[in-house]
């Protein structure tokens, strides 16, 4: 008991002090330490910050894992077991045609403009150096380049390329450069941008070669003056005909082959060669201040105007003779590949009318509008009939035949027989049924829209024209920056006017988040591949095939290396319908990166 009292009496003053009572002078009880407040939780990263990280991850994966020495093809299986450009490619190859190497380069440079992050510039630089290596000595580019060397590329042409039945441009190795499919134009634009970025002399030399290629390739005399061929320089290996195996399978009255010989030397409007080259030269005028290029542009515009045919068929063909040939005068529409007959082309006519509108806007010269009504009247005269559309499912949604016969104004339709290039061929007649799926027999032509544009332009006052031309890249005269971005959409002539700002599409945070959600942790987006190929297994049989399983499909028998949709194969064994495989594509990378660029650094 005494011990218990002692303890209580000893503790009592402390206890009273702690309770604030007692009021004595005894020792004060020290206060308990107060723990510091917990740190505020880190705020979640913003959608913008996440987008920047996603862009870095995707660009790094494409540059470091997908590309080969900075070069790209179009599509890749995720394990890289098979890769494709327009045809199956080899790992050492890069594809120049969009959406290939220069398309990826534009995207990397756009990301650098959006972020200011040197990672993106390094990726763009690596791709630009790949294009410098791939550049033909003449200054242009072929469709493809093989870093393994000339022998490897020739061997690919002799095997994979030679057996792509519907891809005649890959069946023969020319050894020169091409304007087709905008590969040279887009590569030239990209090198122009790379030089402007940091004035790197490596890119200046390549850019000067590209400018020289475009200007030197122009025809310089006669009606063809200012026009461009499809390929340049002229190749001694150019072909003038195509094989016609089992020719007894041609229907009565059909024609076959290359009707005007070596098509690579004709004046070319196919794939808007003239428009793409003029646009590149205009970019050089704007960004470099190089007024010496203006005469080349003017000559090209005037060539297009001269090549318009006399009424009543006041249109254009895919190509036109550059010189008199076999009794036909220079300027006459010419045949090209064996599925591009000598004819007028309705889609080319539509494109060229729209270019005449552009040329008027650039110059204020009403002469560019003078014969537009004739072209539109001709287009009104050669529409598809309701019967044609009803009897050919491939013509659904189309208004006009692709090709129209000279003189008669009747449609010309392409067909093919056989199962591969060694036993089959293309031919042309007037039968609108059973046309190939890979080269459309019909086109959707917007005559009403073109008439409306013509009325607006033709009705402009002289004062309005003067104001318009004052901002023209041909007349403005001041060196100016190019648009900030090139991969979000195609640069148009209007984007180069001094009073225009090329804005970006609006991308919401929700849209950006959806793009990022689909990005694999490794840094790639998967997308269904709509084109696969049969692996090269040697030349196909030359024995006749008289069935119809391949006539309206993208691919022939299993020896044909042409790409096709696995969900829509020929309906014959051993083909079976399959789901489209998931793969990595440059197009999906560029599209998704474009959305994130527009979200993080919009131009409004």
C-alpha positions as CSV (number, residue, x, y, z in Angstrom):
1,X,0.0,0.0,0.0
2,X,2.7,2.5,0.8
3,X,4.4,1.8,-2.4
4,X,1.1,2.4,-4.3
5,X,0.6,5.8,-2.5
6,X,4.1,6.8,-3.3
7,X,3.6,6.2,-6.9
8,X,0.3,8.1,-7.0
9,X,1.8,11.1,-5.0
10,X,4.7,11.1,-7.4
11,X,2.6,11.2,-10.5
12,X,-0.2,13.5,-9.3
13,X,1.5,16.9,-10.0
14,X,2.4,15.8,-13.5
15,X,-1.1,14.6,-14.0
16,X,-2.5,17.8,-12.7
17,X,-0.1,19.8,-14.8
18,X,-1.0,17.9,-17.9
19,X,-4.7,18.6,-17.2
20,X,-4.1,22.3,-16.7
21,X,-5.0,22.2,-13.1
22,X,-3.1,22.7,-9.9
23,X,-1.7,26.1,-10.8
24,X,1.5,25.4,-8.9
25,X,5.1,26.1,-9.9
26,X,5.9,22.5,-10.4
27,X,7.6,21.3,-13.6
28,X,5.6,21.7,-16.8
29,X,4.7,18.7,-18.8
30,X,6.3,19.0,-22.3
31,X,3.9,19.1,-25.2
32,X,3.6,16.1,-27.5
33,X,5.3,16.7,-30.9
34,X,2.8,17.4,-33.7
35,X,3.5,15.4,-36.8
36,X,4.0,17.4,-40.0
37,X,1.0,17.5,-42.3
38,X,1.0,14.7,-45.0
39,X,2.2,15.9,-48.4
40,X,-0.5,16.7,-50.8
41,X,-1.0,13.9,-53.3
42,X,0.6,14.5,-56.7
43,X,-2.0,15.7,-59.2
44,X,-2.6,13.2,-62.0
45,X,-0.7,14.1,-65.1
46,X,-2.7,16.2,-67.6
47,X,-3.9,14.7,-70.9
48,X,-1.5,17.0,-72.6
49,X,1.4,15.6,-70.6
50,X,0.3,12.0,-71.3
51,X,0.0,12.8,-75.0
52,X,3.6,14.1,-75.1
53,X,4.8,10.9,-73.4
54,X,2.8,8.8,-75.9
55,X,4.2,10.6,-78.8
56,X,7.8,10.1,-77.6
57,X,7.2,6.4,-77.1
58,X,5.6,5.9,-80.5
59,X,8.2,7.9,-82.3
60,X,11.0,6.1,-80.6
61,X,9.6,2.7,-81.4
62,X,9.1,3.6,-85.1
63,X,12.6,5.1,-85.4
64,X,14.5,2.5,-83.4
65,X,12.6,-0.7,-84.0
66,X,10.4,-0.4,-87.1
67,X,12.6,1.6,-89.5
68,X,15.6,0.1,-91.3
69,X,18.4,2.7,-91.2
70,X,15.7,5.4,-91.0
71,X,13.7,4.1,-94.0
72,X,10.2,2.7,-93.9
73,X,7.9,0.5,-96.0
74,X,4.1,0.7,-95.6
75,X,3.1,-2.2,-93.3
76,X,4.7,-4.7,-90.9
77,X,3.6,-7.8,-89.1
78,X,4.3,-7.2,-85.4
79,X,7.1,-9.8,-85.5
80,X,8.5,-8.3,-88.8
81,X,8.2,-11.8,-90.4
82,X,6.6,-10.1,-93.4
83,X,6.6,-6.5,-94.5
84,X,5.0,-4.7,-97.4
85,X,5.2,-1.6,-99.5
86,X,2.9,-1.7,-102.4
87,X,4.2,-5.3,-102.7
88,X,6.0,-7.6,-100.3
89,X,9.3,-6.0,-99.4
90,X,12.5,-7.2,-97.8
91,X,13.8,-5.9,-94.5
92,X,16.6,-4.0,-96.2
93,X,14.2,-2.0,-98.3
94,X,12.5,1.3,-97.9
95,X,9.4,2.4,-99.9
96,X,9.5,6.0,-101.3
97,X,5.8,6.1,-102.4
98,X,3.5,7.6,-99.8
99,X,2.7,6.5,-97.2
100,X,6.3,5.4,-96.9
101,X,9.6,6.9,-95.9
102,X,9.0,10.6,-96.7
103,X,5.5,10.4,-95.1
104,X,7.0,9.1,-91.8
105,X,9.7,11.8,-92.0
106,X,7.2,14.6,-92.4
107,X,5.4,13.2,-89.3
108,X,8.5,13.2,-87.2
109,X,9.4,16.8,-88.2
110,X,5.8,17.9,-87.4
111,X,6.1,16.3,-83.9
112,X,9.4,18.3,-83.5
113,X,7.5,21.5,-84.5
114,X,4.8,20.7,-82.0
115,X,7.1,19.7,-79.1
116,X,10.5,21.2,-79.7
117,X,11.9,17.9,-78.5
118,X,15.2,16.9,-80.2
119,X,14.1,13.2,-80.1
120,X,11.7,13.9,-82.9
121,X,14.3,15.9,-84.9
122,X,16.8,13.1,-84.6
123,X,14.2,10.6,-86.0
124,X,13.4,13.0,-88.8
125,X,17.1,13.5,-89.5
126,X,17.7,9.8,-89.7
127,X,14.8,9.4,-92.2
128,X,16.1,12.3,-94.3
129,X,19.5,10.7,-94.5
130,X,17.9,7.5,-95.6
131,X,16.3,9.5,-98.5
132,X,19.6,11.1,-99.3
133,X,21.1,7.6,-99.7
134,X,18.1,6.4,-101.7
135,X,18.2,9.5,-104.1
136,X,19.0,8.6,-107.7
137,X,22.1,10.3,-109.1
138,X,19.7,12.3,-111.4
139,X,18.1,13.8,-108.3
140,X,14.7,12.0,-108.2
141,X,13.6,8.7,-106.5
142,X,12.5,5.3,-107.7
143,X,9.4,3.7,-106.0
144,X,11.7,1.7,-103.7
145,X,15.3,1.5,-102.5
146,X,17.2,-1.4,-101.2
147,X,20.0,-0.7,-98.8
148,X,21.5,-4.1,-99.6
149,X,22.5,-2.8,-103.0
150,X,21.7,-2.8,-106.7
151,X,22.1,-6.6,-107.1
152,X,19.6,-7.2,-104.3
153,X,17.1,-4.8,-105.8
154,X,17.4,-6.3,-109.3
155,X,16.9,-9.8,-107.9
156,X,13.7,-8.6,-106.2
157,X,12.4,-7.1,-109.4
158,X,13.2,-10.4,-111.2
159,X,11.2,-12.5,-108.7
160,X,8.7,-10.8,-106.5
161,X,8.2,-7.8,-108.8
162,X,8.0,-9.8,-112.1
163,X,5.2,-11.9,-110.7
164,X,2.9,-9.1,-109.5
165,X,0.3,-9.5,-112.3
166,X,-1.5,-6.2,-111.8
167,X,1.6,-4.1,-110.9
168,X,3.3,-3.6,-114.2
169,X,5.5,-0.8,-113.0
170,X,7.3,-3.3,-110.8
171,X,7.7,-6.0,-113.4
172,X,10.6,-4.3,-115.0
173,X,13.7,-2.6,-113.5
174,X,14.3,0.7,-115.2
175,X,17.2,1.9,-113.1
176,X,16.0,5.6,-113.2
177,X,13.6,7.7,-111.1
178,X,9.9,8.3,-111.3
179,X,7.4,11.1,-110.8
180,X,4.6,8.5,-110.4
181,X,2.6,8.3,-107.1
182,X,4.2,11.6,-105.8
183,X,7.2,9.7,-104.3
184,X,9.7,12.2,-105.8
185,X,7.5,15.2,-105.0
186,X,6.9,14.3,-101.3
187,X,10.6,13.3,-100.8
188,X,11.6,16.7,-102.2
189,X,9.2,18.6,-100.0
190,X,10.6,16.8,-96.9
191,X,14.2,17.5,-97.8
192,X,13.2,21.2,-98.4
193,X,11.8,21.3,-94.8
194,X,14.8,19.5,-93.3
195,X,17.2,22.0,-94.9
196,X,15.1,25.0,-93.7
197,X,15.0,23.6,-90.2
198,X,18.7,24.0,-89.4
199,X,20.3,24.9,-92.7
200,X,22.2,21.5,-92.7
201,X,24.4,21.5,-95.8
202,X,23.8,17.7,-96.2
203,X,20.2,18.4,-97.0
204,X,20.9,21.5,-99.2
205,X,23.0,19.4,-101.6
206,X,20.2,16.8,-101.9
207,X,17.5,19.5,-102.2
208,X,19.4,21.2,-105.1
209,X,19.7,17.8,-106.8
210,X,15.9,17.3,-106.4
211,X,15.1,20.8,-107.8
212,X,17.5,20.1,-110.7
213,X,15.7,16.8,-111.4
214,X,12.3,18.5,-111.6
215,X,13.4,21.3,-113.9
216,X,15.7,19.2,-116.1
217,X,13.1,16.5,-116.7
218,X,10.6,19.0,-118.3
219,X,10.1,18.7,-122.0
220,X,11.6,21.8,-123.7
221,X,10.0,22.1,-127.1
222,X,6.7,21.9,-129.1
223,X,3.3,21.3,-127.6
224,X,4.9,19.2,-124.8
225,X,7.0,22.1,-123.5
226,X,6.8,22.3,-119.8
227,X,5.3,18.9,-119.3
228,X,6.8,16.0,-117.4
229,X,7.4,12.3,-118.3
230,X,6.5,9.6,-115.9
231,X,10.2,8.5,-115.5
232,X,13.5,10.3,-116.0
233,X,16.2,10.1,-117.4
234,X,15.1,8.0,-120.4
235,X,16.0,4.4,-119.8
236,X,17.5,2.0,-122.4
237,X,15.7,-0.8,-120.5
238,X,12.2,0.7,-121.1
239,X,9.7,-1.7,-122.5
240,X,7.3,-1.0,-125.4
241,X,5.0,-4.0,-125.2
242,X,3.6,-6.6,-122.8
243,X,3.4,-10.3,-123.4
244,X,0.1,-11.7,-124.6
245,X,0.1,-15.4,-123.7
246,X,-2.8,-17.5,-124.9
247,X,-4.0,-14.6,-127.1
248,X,-6.8,-16.7,-128.6
249,X,-8.7,-16.0,-125.4
250,X,-9.2,-12.4,-126.4
251,X,-12.9,-11.6,-127.3
252,X,-13.6,-10.5,-130.8
253,X,-13.0,-6.8,-131.2
254,X,-10.9,-6.4,-128.1
255,X,-7.6,-4.7,-128.0
256,X,-4.6,-5.5,-125.8
257,X,-1.1,-4.3,-124.9
258,X,0.5,-0.9,-124.7
259,X,-1.1,0.9,-127.6
260,X,1.6,3.7,-127.7
261,X,4.7,1.9,-126.7
262,X,7.0,3.1,-124.0
263,X,4.6,5.1,-121.8
264,X,7.4,6.5,-119.5
265,X,8.3,9.1,-122.1
266,X,4.8,10.6,-122.7
267,X,3.6,13.8,-121.0
268,X,2.0,12.5,-117.8
269,X,-1.0,13.7,-115.9
270,X,-1.6,10.4,-114.1
271,X,-1.6,10.8,-110.3
272,X,-1.4,14.6,-110.9
273,X,2.3,14.6,-111.7
274,X,2.1,18.2,-113.0
275,X,0.2,19.5,-110.0
276,X,2.6,17.8,-107.5
277,X,5.7,19.1,-109.3
278,X,4.3,22.6,-109.5
279,X,3.4,22.6,-105.8
280,X,7.0,21.6,-104.9
281,X,8.5,24.3,-107.0
282,X,6.1,26.9,-105.5
283,X,7.2,25.8,-102.0
284,X,10.8,26.5,-103.1
285,X,9.7,30.0,-104.4
286,X,8.0,30.7,-101.1
287,X,10.5,29.3,-98.6
288,X,13.8,29.9,-100.5
289,X,12.8,33.0,-102.3
290,X,14.0,31.4,-105.5
291,X,12.2,33.4,-108.3
292,X,14.3,31.6,-110.9
293,X,11.8,28.7,-110.7
294,X,8.8,30.8,-111.7
295,X,9.3,30.2,-115.5
296,X,9.3,26.4,-115.0
297,X,6.0,26.7,-113.1
298,X,4.5,28.9,-115.8
299,X,5.6,26.5,-118.6
300,X,4.0,23.6,-116.8
301,X,0.7,25.4,-116.3
302,X,0.6,26.3,-120.0
303,X,1.4,22.8,-121.0
304,X,-1.7,21.5,-119.2
305,X,-3.8,24.1,-120.9
306,X,-2.4,23.2,-124.3
307,X,-3.0,19.5,-123.8
308,X,-6.8,19.9,-123.5
309,X,-8.3,18.2,-126.5
310,X,-10.5,20.0,-129.1
311,X,-14.3,19.9,-128.7
312,X,-16.6,18.1,-128.4
313,X,-14.2,15.8,-126.4
314,X,-12.5,18.6,-124.6
315,X,-10.9,16.5,-121.9
316,X,-7.5,15.0,-121.1
317,X,-6.0,11.6,-121.0
318,X,-3.7,10.0,-118.4
319,X,-0.9,10.7,-120.8
320,X,-0.3,12.5,-124.1
321,X,2.3,12.0,-126.8
322,X,5.3,14.2,-126.4
323,X,6.3,13.9,-130.0
324,X,4.6,12.9,-133.3
325,X,4.4,9.1,-133.3
326,X,3.1,6.6,-135.9
327,X,1.1,9.2,-137.7
328,X,-0.4,10.7,-134.6
329,X,0.5,14.2,-133.6
330,X,2.2,15.3,-130.4
331,X,-0.4,16.2,-127.8
332,X,-2.8,13.4,-128.6
333,X,-3.9,11.2,-125.7
334,X,-1.7,8.1,-125.4
335,X,-2.0,4.7,-123.8
336,X,0.1,3.7,-120.9
337,X,0.1,0.4,-119.0
338,X,-1.8,-2.4,-120.6
339,X,-4.9,-1.6,-118.4
340,X,-4.7,2.1,-119.3
341,X,-5.8,2.3,-122.9
342,X,-5.5,5.2,-125.3
343,X,-8.5,7.3,-124.4
344,X,-9.7,10.3,-122.5
345,X,-9.9,9.8,-118.7
346,X,-12.8,11.4,-116.8
347,X,-11.0,11.5,-113.4
348,X,-7.9,13.1,-114.9
349,X,-10.1,15.6,-116.7
350,X,-11.7,16.5,-113.3
351,X,-8.3,16.9,-111.7
352,X,-7.0,19.1,-114.5
353,X,-10.1,21.3,-114.4
354,X,-9.4,21.8,-110.7
355,X,-5.8,22.6,-111.5
356,X,-7.0,25.2,-114.0
357,X,-8.9,26.8,-111.1
358,X,-5.7,26.8,-109.1
359,X,-3.7,28.3,-111.9
360,X,-6.2,31.1,-112.3
361,X,-6.0,31.8,-108.6
362,X,-2.2,31.9,-108.8
363,X,-2.0,34.2,-111.8
364,X,-5.3,36.0,-112.3
365,X,-5.1,35.0,-115.9
366,X,-8.7,34.4,-117.2
367,X,-7.3,32.3,-120.0
368,X,-7.0,29.4,-117.6
369,X,-10.8,29.4,-117.3
370,X,-11.6,30.0,-120.9
371,X,-12.2,26.3,-121.9
372,X,-13.4,24.9,-118.6
373,X,-17.1,25.0,-119.8
374,X,-16.1,22.8,-122.8
375,X,-14.5,20.2,-120.5
376,X,-17.6,20.2,-118.2
377,X,-19.9,19.8,-121.2
378,X,-17.9,16.9,-122.4
379,X,-18.1,15.2,-119.0
380,X,-21.9,15.7,-119.1
381,X,-22.0,13.8,-122.4
382,X,-20.3,10.6,-121.3
383,X,-22.0,9.4,-118.1
384,X,-22.5,5.8,-117.2
385,X,-26.0,4.5,-118.0
386,X,-28.3,3.1,-115.3
387,X,-28.0,-0.3,-117.0
388,X,-24.2,-0.2,-116.7
389,X,-24.4,0.6,-113.0
390,X,-27.1,-2.0,-112.3
391,X,-25.2,-4.8,-114.1
392,X,-21.7,-4.2,-112.6
393,X,-21.6,-4.0,-108.8
394,X,-18.1,-2.3,-109.1
395,X,-19.8,0.7,-110.7
396,X,-22.0,1.4,-107.7
397,X,-21.7,5.0,-106.6
398,X,-19.9,6.0,-109.8
399,X,-21.2,8.5,-112.4
400,X,-18.7,8.1,-115.3
401,X,-16.6,5.5,-117.0
402,X,-12.9,5.8,-116.3
403,X,-11.9,5.7,-120.0
404,X,-13.8,7.1,-123.0
405,X,-12.9,6.2,-126.5
406,X,-11.5,8.9,-128.8
407,X,-14.0,9.8,-131.6
408,X,-16.9,7.6,-130.6
409,X,-17.3,8.9,-127.1
410,X,-18.1,5.4,-125.9
411,X,-16.8,4.0,-122.7
412,X,-13.8,1.6,-122.8
413,X,-13.7,-1.0,-120.2
414,X,-10.7,-3.1,-119.0
415,X,-10.9,-6.8,-118.4
416,X,-8.5,-9.7,-117.9
417,X,-8.3,-13.4,-118.6
418,X,-6.1,-16.1,-117.1
419,X,-4.7,-16.6,-113.6
420,X,-1.3,-15.0,-113.6
421,X,1.1,-12.9,-115.7
422,X,2.4,-16.0,-117.5
423,X,-0.9,-17.3,-118.8
424,X,-3.1,-14.2,-118.7
425,X,-3.4,-10.6,-120.0
426,X,-5.5,-7.5,-119.8
427,X,-7.7,-6.4,-122.7
428,X,-10.1,-3.6,-123.5
429,X,-13.5,-3.5,-125.1
430,X,-17.0,-1.9,-124.7
431,X,-18.4,-4.5,-122.3
432,X,-19.2,-2.9,-119.0
433,X,-19.4,-6.1,-117.0
434,X,-16.8,-8.2,-115.1
435,X,-14.2,-5.4,-114.8
436,X,-11.2,-5.8,-112.4
437,X,-11.5,-4.6,-108.8
438,X,-8.0,-3.2,-108.6
439,X,-8.5,-0.5,-111.3
440,X,-11.9,1.1,-111.1
441,X,-13.9,1.1,-114.3
442,X,-15.9,4.0,-113.0
443,X,-15.4,7.4,-111.3
444,X,-17.5,9.8,-109.2
445,X,-17.3,13.1,-111.0
446,X,-18.7,16.2,-109.4
447,X,-19.7,18.3,-112.4
448,X,-22.1,20.5,-110.4
449,X,-19.4,21.4,-107.9
450,X,-17.0,22.3,-110.7
451,X,-19.6,24.4,-112.4
452,X,-20.2,26.3,-109.2
453,X,-16.5,26.9,-108.7
454,X,-16.2,28.1,-112.3
455,X,-19.1,30.5,-111.9
456,X,-17.6,32.0,-108.7
457,X,-14.1,32.5,-110.2
458,X,-15.3,33.7,-113.6
459,X,-17.6,36.2,-111.9
460,X,-14.8,37.8,-109.9
461,X,-14.2,41.5,-110.6
462,X,-10.8,42.8,-111.7
463,X,-10.3,44.4,-108.3
464,X,-11.0,41.1,-106.5
465,X,-8.6,39.3,-108.8
466,X,-5.9,41.9,-108.1
467,X,-6.4,41.4,-104.3
468,X,-6.3,37.6,-104.7
469,X,-3.1,37.6,-106.9
470,X,-1.4,40.0,-104.4
471,X,-1.1,37.1,-102.0
472,X,-0.2,34.5,-104.6
473,X,3.1,32.6,-104.0
474,X,3.9,33.4,-107.6
475,X,3.5,37.2,-107.2
476,X,3.9,38.0,-103.5
477,X,7.7,38.1,-103.8
478,X,8.6,37.8,-100.1
479,X,10.3,34.8,-98.6
480,X,8.0,33.2,-96.0
481,X,7.8,30.1,-93.8
482,X,5.9,27.1,-95.1
483,X,3.0,25.7,-93.1
484,X,3.9,24.3,-89.7
485,X,2.6,20.8,-90.3
486,X,2.7,18.6,-93.4
487,X,1.4,15.2,-92.1
488,X,-2.0,16.3,-90.7
489,X,-3.4,16.7,-94.2
490,X,-2.1,17.3,-97.7
491,X,-0.7,20.8,-98.4
492,X,-2.9,22.5,-101.0
493,X,-2.1,25.4,-103.3
494,X,-4.3,27.7,-101.2
495,X,-2.1,27.0,-98.1
496,X,0.9,28.7,-99.8
497,X,-0.9,32.1,-100.2
498,X,0.6,34.9,-98.1
499,X,-2.8,35.7,-96.4
500,X,-3.6,32.1,-95.4
501,X,-2.9,30.1,-92.2
502,X,-3.2,26.4,-92.4
503,X,-5.1,25.5,-89.3
504,X,-5.3,22.1,-87.6
505,X,-8.4,20.0,-87.0
506,X,-10.0,20.2,-83.5
507,X,-9.1,17.2,-81.4
508,X,-10.7,17.0,-78.0
509,X,-9.1,15.5,-74.8
510,X,-11.5,12.6,-75.2
511,X,-10.3,11.9,-78.7
512,X,-6.7,12.2,-77.7
513,X,-7.2,9.8,-74.8
514,X,-8.9,7.3,-77.1
515,X,-5.8,7.4,-79.3
516,X,-3.5,6.9,-76.4
517,X,-5.6,4.0,-75.0
518,X,-4.9,2.1,-78.2
519,X,-1.1,2.5,-78.0
520,X,0.7,-0.7,-77.1
521,X,3.0,-0.3,-74.1
522,X,5.9,-1.0,-76.4
523,X,5.0,2.0,-78.5
524,X,3.0,1.0,-81.6
525,X,-0.6,1.1,-82.8
526,X,-2.1,-2.1,-84.4
527,X,-4.5,-1.8,-87.2
528,X,-6.1,-4.4,-89.6
529,X,-4.1,-5.0,-92.7
530,X,-6.3,-4.9,-95.8
531,X,-3.5,-6.2,-98.1
532,X,-1.5,-9.3,-97.8
533,X,0.4,-11.3,-100.5
534,X,1.3,-14.8,-101.6
535,X,5.0,-15.4,-101.0
536,X,7.1,-15.7,-104.1
537,X,7.3,-19.3,-105.1
538,X,8.6,-19.1,-108.7
539,X,6.9,-18.3,-112.0
540,X,3.3,-19.4,-112.4
541,X,2.1,-21.9,-115.0
542,X,1.7,-20.7,-118.6
543,X,-0.9,-23.3,-119.4
544,X,-4.3,-21.6,-120.2
545,X,-6.8,-21.0,-117.5
546,X,-10.3,-20.5,-118.8
547,X,-12.2,-19.9,-115.6
548,X,-13.4,-16.6,-114.2
549,X,-12.3,-16.8,-110.5
550,X,-9.6,-14.1,-110.9
551,X,-11.1,-11.7,-113.5
552,X,-12.6,-9.3,-110.9
553,X,-10.2,-9.8,-108.0
554,X,-7.0,-8.1,-106.8
555,X,-4.9,-11.3,-107.1
556,X,-4.6,-14.2,-109.4
557,X,-3.5,-17.7,-108.5
558,X,-1.0,-18.5,-105.7
559,X,1.9,-17.6,-108.0
560,X,0.7,-14.0,-108.2
561,X,2.5,-11.7,-105.8
562,X,0.0,-8.9,-106.1
563,X,-1.5,-7.7,-102.8
564,X,-5.1,-8.6,-101.9
565,X,-7.6,-8.4,-99.1
566,X,-7.6,-11.7,-97.2
567,X,-11.3,-11.1,-96.3
568,X,-12.1,-10.9,-100.0
569,X,-9.9,-13.5,-101.8
570,X,-10.7,-15.3,-105.1
571,X,-13.5,-17.8,-104.5
572,X,-11.4,-20.8,-105.5
573,X,-9.1,-23.2,-103.6
574,X,-6.7,-22.9,-101.9
575,X,-7.9,-19.4,-101.1
576,X,-10.2,-19.1,-98.0
577,X,-11.6,-16.0,-96.4
578,X,-9.6,-14.9,-93.4
579,X,-9.8,-12.0,-91.0
580,X,-7.4,-9.2,-91.8
581,X,-4.3,-9.6,-89.6
582,X,-3.3,-6.9,-87.2
583,X,-0.2,-5.1,-88.1
584,X,1.9,-1.9,-87.8
585,X,1.5,0.7,-90.6
586,X,3.1,4.0,-91.3
587,X,-0.4,5.3,-92.2
588,X,-1.8,4.5,-88.8
589,X,1.2,5.9,-87.0
590,X,1.0,9.2,-89.0
591,X,-2.8,9.4,-88.4
592,X,-2.6,8.9,-84.7
593,X,0.4,11.1,-84.2
594,X,-1.4,13.8,-86.2
595,X,-4.3,13.7,-83.7
596,X,-1.9,14.1,-80.8
597,X,0.0,16.9,-82.5
598,X,-3.2,18.8,-83.2
599,X,-4.3,18.3,-79.6
600,X,-1.1,19.3,-77.9
601,X,0.0,22.2,-80.3
602,X,-2.9,23.3,-82.5
603,X,-2.7,26.0,-85.1
604,X,-5.9,28.0,-85.0
